[in-house]
Amino acid sequence: MTSGGELRGQIFRFLALTAASACLTLALPVFLHEILAVPENIAVLLSLITAFLFNFVVVRRYVFRSQGDSRAEFMRFALISAGFRFLEYVSFLILFNLLELNYVVALIIVLVTSVVFKFIVNRSFVFASGTG
């Protein structure tokens, strides 16, 4: 059972990770392309891969401080991440195409909602067995 203080700490750390990951995902391709002349499509791909790996390590070690089987947790994290990306895109399309919301508003709604659910799923499923 997690104490209220521990839960608040996990939430704070998860939100900090989310902000850091967003910065990494934006800054890395700009650096790679503008400074190192890496083609845009490769720069974005590298930033997404880097952010994915960064997110796994930081969520596992820093946010939830898991000591479980890292391979099993990585597989769960990868599957959950892929599922979330799919649901985020479908949700965006529903809000944008069917409800005719502005694309920025639709994206913000999707991403904010997704962050909440990612925290819950990561905490209760992906890293639950190894959290101390």
N, C-alpha and C positions, 0 to 999 in steps of 0.2 A: 504494500500500500504506500502510495506516495503522499508525503505531507504537502500541505498547502504551499509552504515556502519552496519546497523542491519543485512543485508544479509551476509556480510562478517563475522560478529560475529557468526551467526548461522552456517555458513560453518566451521569456526574454531572450534566451540564447538562440531559440529558433528564429525569432524575428530579426535578431542581429545577423544570423547566418543568411536569412533571406535577403536582407539589404546588401550584405557583402557579395552574395552570389549574383545579384542583379548588377552590381558594379563590375564584377569580374566579367560577366557575360557581355557587357557593353564595352568595357575598357580594353579587354584583351584583343578583340578583333581590330579595333581602331589602332592599337599599338602595332599589331602584327602587320596590318596593311600599310598604315601611314609611315611607320618607321622602318620596318623590315621588308616592305614591298611584297608581302605574301598576298596572293590573289584573294579578293573579298570572300569568295565562296569557301576557300580553304581556311581563311582566318576565322570565319563564323563557325565552321565545323569544328575547328580546334578549340574555340572558346566554349562551345556547347559540350564537347567531350571533357574539357578541363573542369567546367562548372559541375558537370555530373559527378565526376570523381571527387572534386572538392566537397560537394554537398554530402556525398556518402561518408567520407572520412570525418567531416566536421559534425554531421548529425550523429554519427555513431559514437565518436569519442568525446565531443564537447557538449552537444545538446543533451543526449540521453546517457552518456557515459557507459555505453554498453560494453560488456565483456563476453558476449556470446560468440558463437561460431561466426567468424567474419565472412566465410564463404556463403553460408546459408543466408546471412543477413544481406550480403551483397546481391544475391539472386532475388530475394524478396524485394529489396530496394529497387533493383532494375525493373522487375515486373510491375511494381507499383508505380514507378516513375513513368514507364511507357503507358500504363493505363491512365494515369492522370493527364499526360500530354494529349492522349486521344480524347478523353472526356472534356478537357479544356477547349480543344478545338471544336468539338461538336457543340458544346455549350455556347461558345462564341458565335458559331454559325446560327444557332437558334435565336440568340439575342439580336444579332445583326440582321439576318435575313428574314426571320419570321416576325420578330417583334419590332424590327426596323429601328433599333437603337443606334445611336452614333457609334462608330467602330471603337473609338477610344473609351467611351462609357462602357460598352459591352466588354471590352478587354479588361478594364479595371474591375468590373463586377466579377468576371470570371477569375481573375488572378487573386483578388482578395478572398473570394470564397474558397478557391483552391488551397491557399496557404492554410486556412483554418482546417480543412479536411486533411491536408498532408500532415499537419502536426498530429492530428488524432490518429490517423492510420499508421504513421511511423511510430508513434508512441505505443499504440495498442497492439500492433501486429508485427511490424518489421523488426523493431528492436526490443520488444517486450520481454523476451526470454533472457536477454543478457543484461538487462538494466538492473543496476545494483542500488 
